[in-house]
Amino acid sequence: MLKRLRVEAGFVGKLVRLNLASNMEYRATFLTQAIGMFINNGIYFVFWLLFFDRFEEIRGYQIEQIFLLFAIVALGWGLAFTFAGNAPRLAQMVAEGRLDYYLTLPRPVLPHLLFTRMDPFTMGDLTFGVIAYLFTGRFDVISIGLFLACAVLVAVICASFYATIGCLSFFVGNATQWSFGLANALVTFSLYPLGLFQGGIRLVLFTVIPAAFVGGVPVEVVETHSLMLLGALAGAAAISVLVLNVVFRIGLRRYESGSAIHVNI
């Protein structure tokens, strides 16, 4: 079992290196897209700068916590789609019958499918996340370690959630618009202080759309150094992976091959 895991991990590592090399063949385009995403994140953050210019805090969040929130979400997002670049495209690929290529190869279908592409925009997210963290003032070893651990777990949750909602195409036909809407909801709600949400909405953010585990909970982990909360975050990541695997396996039984020939290089 462990040997098989090492083999598959090595295979994923080779896919990532090939994706990076492929993107760097067109350095100007790659850098332009990354810089564009960095600027986009910065523009979104301006709203909070203007807000805290007038108000000292919101639901216990000050500007330092907002920097931390954006740092975790941006870095986690960047890690997710630097590695699993096909996760946001899964709904379209299933609807178009483009899984045939992966089904014919002697590799586990799901990881091969997810990790075979890199989104060049993610470098902007990675950079923004690191720079945003520098403004938090938390430079002790424990805080940095928890920040990085949370970012990795957030990446797992983001990639798993995107891929899971992409699997809707197995059941309802082309679910591209549905997956796009749910994905936007994840990002939008994760970038607001968790204390703003109460009642049923808060429950949804801890379950159906796990935005709480992408934004609010990781911030609490770094703020409080709580290993219990970190364990809860790790549990949420593990559950998200489990749900993805179950939904994908059930959906794959309903998959219909595409009529077009797609070549993957």
C-alpha positions as CSV (number, residue, x, y, z in Angstrom):
1,M,0.0,0.0,0.0
2,L,2.7,2.5,1.0
3,K,4.8,1.5,-2.1
4,R,1.7,2.2,-4.3
5,L,1.2,5.6,-2.6
6,R,4.9,6.5,-3.2
7,V,4.6,5.5,-6.9
8,E,1.5,7.6,-7.4
9,A,3.0,10.5,-5.5
10,G,6.0,10.4,-7.7
11,F,3.8,10.3,-10.8
12,V,1.9,13.4,-9.6
13,G,5.2,15.1,-9.0
14,K,6.3,14.4,-12.5
15,L,3.0,15.8,-13.8
16,V,3.5,19.0,-11.9
17,R,7.0,19.4,-13.2
18,L,5.9,18.8,-16.8
19,N,3.0,21.3,-16.3
20,L,5.4,24.0,-15.0
21,A,7.9,23.4,-17.8
22,S,5.1,23.6,-20.4
23,N,3.8,26.9,-19.0
24,M,7.4,28.4,-18.8
25,E,7.7,27.8,-22.6
26,Y,5.6,30.9,-23.0
27,R,7.1,33.0,-20.2
28,A,5.6,36.3,-21.2
29,T,2.1,34.9,-21.3
30,F,2.7,33.0,-18.1
31,L,4.0,36.1,-16.2
32,T,1.3,38.3,-17.6
33,Q,-1.5,36.0,-16.4
34,A,0.1,35.7,-13.0
35,I,0.6,39.5,-12.6
36,G,-3.0,40.0,-13.8
37,M,-4.4,37.7,-11.0
38,F,-2.2,39.4,-8.4
39,I,-3.6,42.8,-9.4
40,N,-7.1,41.4,-9.4
41,N,-6.7,40.2,-5.8
42,G,-5.2,43.5,-4.9
43,I,-8.2,45.4,-6.3
44,Y,-10.6,43.2,-4.3
45,F,-8.6,43.9,-1.2
46,V,-8.9,47.7,-1.6
47,F,-12.5,47.4,-0.4
48,W,-11.3,46.3,3.0
49,L,-8.6,49.0,3.2
50,L,-11.3,51.6,2.6
51,F,-13.6,50.0,5.1
52,F,-11.0,49.9,7.9
53,D,-10.0,53.4,7.1
54,R,-13.4,54.4,8.6
55,F,-14.1,51.6,11.1
56,E,-11.7,50.0,13.6
57,E,-13.1,46.4,13.4
58,I,-15.9,44.2,12.2
59,R,-17.1,41.2,14.3
60,G,-13.7,41.0,16.0
61,Y,-11.7,41.4,12.8
62,Q,-9.2,44.2,12.3
63,I,-7.1,44.9,9.3
64,E,-4.5,42.4,10.5
65,Q,-7.0,39.6,10.5
66,I,-8.2,40.6,7.0
67,F,-4.6,40.4,5.8
68,L,-4.3,36.9,7.3
69,L,-7.7,35.9,5.8
70,F,-6.6,36.9,2.4
71,A,-3.2,35.4,2.8
72,I,-4.6,32.0,3.7
73,V,-7.3,31.9,1.0
74,A,-5.0,33.2,-1.7
75,L,-2.1,30.8,-0.9
76,G,-4.5,27.9,-0.5
77,W,-6.3,28.7,-3.7
78,G,-3.0,29.1,-5.5
79,L,-1.6,25.8,-4.2
80,A,-4.9,24.0,-5.1
81,F,-4.9,24.9,-8.8
82,T,-1.1,25.0,-9.3
83,F,-1.4,21.2,-8.7
84,A,-5.0,20.3,-9.5
85,G,-5.6,22.6,-12.4
86,N,-8.2,20.5,-14.0
87,A,-10.5,20.6,-11.0
88,P,-12.4,23.7,-12.1
89,R,-12.8,22.2,-15.6
90,L,-14.1,18.8,-14.6
91,A,-17.8,19.7,-15.1
92,Q,-17.1,20.7,-18.7
93,M,-14.9,17.7,-19.4
94,V,-17.5,15.3,-18.2
95,A,-20.3,17.0,-20.1
96,E,-18.1,16.8,-23.3
97,G,-17.1,13.2,-22.8
98,R,-13.4,14.0,-22.5
99,L,-12.5,11.5,-19.8
100,D,-11.8,8.7,-22.4
101,Y,-8.1,9.5,-22.5
102,Y,-7.7,9.0,-18.8
103,L,-9.8,5.9,-18.7
104,T,-7.5,4.1,-21.2
105,L,-4.3,4.6,-19.1
106,P,-3.0,2.3,-16.3
107,R,-3.2,5.0,-13.7
108,P,-5.9,5.9,-11.1
109,V,-8.3,8.1,-13.1
110,L,-9.1,10.8,-10.6
111,P,-5.6,12.0,-9.6
112,H,-4.4,11.7,-13.2
113,L,-7.3,13.8,-14.3
114,L,-6.9,16.5,-11.7
115,F,-3.1,16.9,-11.7
116,T,-2.5,16.8,-15.5
117,R,-3.0,20.6,-15.9
118,M,-1.7,23.7,-14.2
119,D,-3.6,27.0,-14.2
120,P,-1.0,29.8,-14.9
121,F,-3.1,32.4,-13.0
122,T,-2.4,30.6,-9.7
123,M,1.1,32.0,-9.5
124,G,-0.5,35.4,-8.9
125,D,-2.5,33.9,-6.0
126,L,0.6,32.3,-4.5
127,T,2.5,35.5,-4.6
128,F,-0.3,37.6,-3.2
129,G,-0.8,35.1,-0.4
130,V,2.8,35.3,0.7
131,I,3.0,39.1,0.5
132,A,-0.3,39.5,2.3
133,Y,1.0,37.4,5.2
134,L,4.0,39.7,5.5
135,F,1.6,42.4,6.6
136,T,0.2,40.3,9.5
137,G,3.2,40.8,11.7
138,R,3.2,37.1,12.7
139,F,6.7,36.0,12.2
140,D,7.2,33.5,15.0
141,V,7.9,30.0,13.9
142,I,4.6,28.5,15.3
143,S,2.4,31.0,13.5
144,I,4.3,30.6,10.2
145,G,4.1,26.8,10.5
146,L,0.4,26.9,11.2
147,F,-0.2,29.4,8.4
148,L,1.5,27.0,5.9
149,A,-0.3,24.0,7.3
150,C,-3.6,25.7,7.0
151,A,-2.8,26.9,3.4
152,V,-2.1,23.2,2.4
153,L,-5.4,22.0,4.0
154,V,-7.3,24.8,2.4
155,A,-5.8,23.8,-0.9
156,V,-7.1,20.3,-0.4
157,I,-10.6,21.5,0.5
158,C,-10.7,23.9,-2.5
159,A,-9.6,21.4,-5.1
160,S,-11.9,18.7,-3.7
161,F,-14.9,21.0,-3.6
162,Y,-14.3,22.2,-7.1
163,A,-13.9,18.6,-8.4
164,T,-16.9,17.4,-6.4
165,I,-19.3,20.0,-7.9
166,G,-17.8,19.3,-11.3
167,C,-19.1,15.7,-10.8
168,L,-22.6,17.1,-11.0
169,S,-22.2,16.7,-14.8
170,F,-22.4,12.9,-14.3
171,F,-25.9,13.3,-13.0
172,V,-27.6,16.3,-14.5
173,G,-25.8,16.7,-17.9
174,N,-23.8,19.9,-18.4
175,A,-23.4,21.3,-14.9
176,T,-20.8,23.9,-15.9
177,Q,-23.0,26.9,-14.8
178,W,-24.0,25.2,-11.5
179,S,-20.4,24.4,-10.7
180,F,-19.3,28.0,-11.6
181,G,-22.0,29.5,-9.3
182,L,-21.1,27.2,-6.3
183,A,-17.4,27.8,-6.8
184,N,-18.0,31.6,-6.7
185,A,-20.0,31.1,-3.6
186,L,-17.1,29.3,-1.9
187,V,-14.6,32.1,-2.8
188,T,-17.0,35.0,-1.9
189,F,-18.1,33.7,1.5
190,S,-14.6,32.6,2.5
191,L,-13.3,36.2,2.1
192,Y,-15.6,37.6,4.7
193,P,-15.2,37.4,8.5
194,L,-17.0,34.3,9.7
195,G,-18.8,36.2,12.5
196,L,-20.9,38.0,9.9
197,F,-22.9,34.8,9.3
198,Q,-25.4,33.3,11.7
199,G,-28.1,30.7,11.7
200,G,-28.8,28.6,8.6
201,I,-26.2,30.4,6.5
202,R,-23.5,29.6,9.0
203,L,-24.5,26.0,8.9
204,V,-24.3,25.9,5.1
205,L,-20.8,27.4,5.3
206,F,-19.6,24.6,7.5
207,T,-21.2,21.8,5.4
208,V,-22.6,22.2,1.9
209,I,-20.3,25.1,0.9
210,P,-17.3,24.7,3.2
211,A,-16.2,28.4,3.0
212,A,-15.8,28.4,6.8
213,F,-13.0,25.9,6.5
214,V,-11.4,27.9,3.7
215,G,-11.3,31.3,5.5
216,G,-12.6,31.7,9.0
217,V,-11.4,28.5,10.7
218,P,-7.8,28.7,9.4
219,V,-7.6,32.3,10.7
220,E,-8.7,31.1,14.1
221,V,-6.1,28.4,14.0
222,V,-3.2,30.9,13.3
223,E,-4.6,33.4,15.8
224,T,-5.1,31.0,18.7
225,H,-2.5,28.4,17.9
226,S,-5.2,25.8,18.5
227,L,-4.2,22.3,17.6
228,M,-7.9,21.2,18.2
229,L,-9.1,23.6,15.5
230,L,-6.2,22.5,13.2
231,G,-7.4,18.9,13.7
232,A,-10.9,19.9,12.8
233,L,-9.6,21.6,9.7
234,A,-7.6,18.5,8.8
235,G,-10.7,16.4,9.3
236,A,-12.7,18.6,7.0
237,A,-10.0,18.2,4.4
238,A,-10.0,14.4,4.7
239,I,-13.8,14.4,4.5
240,S,-13.8,16.5,1.4
241,V,-11.4,14.1,-0.3
242,L,-13.5,11.1,0.8
243,V,-16.7,12.7,-0.6
244,L,-15.0,13.5,-3.9
245,N,-13.8,9.9,-4.3
246,V,-17.2,8.5,-3.5
247,V,-19.1,10.9,-5.8
248,F,-16.6,10.5,-8.6
249,R,-16.8,6.7,-8.5
250,I,-20.6,6.7,-8.5
251,G,-20.7,9.3,-11.3
252,L,-18.2,7.4,-13.4
253,R,-20.6,4.5,-13.7
254,R,-23.0,6.9,-15.5
255,Y,-20.3,8.4,-17.8
256,E,-20.9,8.3,-21.5
257,S,-17.9,8.5,-23.9
258,G,-17.6,11.6,-26.1
259,S,-18.0,11.4,-29.9
260,A,-15.0,13.6,-30.6
261,I,-11.3,12.6,-30.4
262,H,-9.3,14.7,-28.0
263,V,-5.5,14.6,-27.9
264,N,-3.8,15.2,-24.6
265,I,-0.1,16.1,-24.7
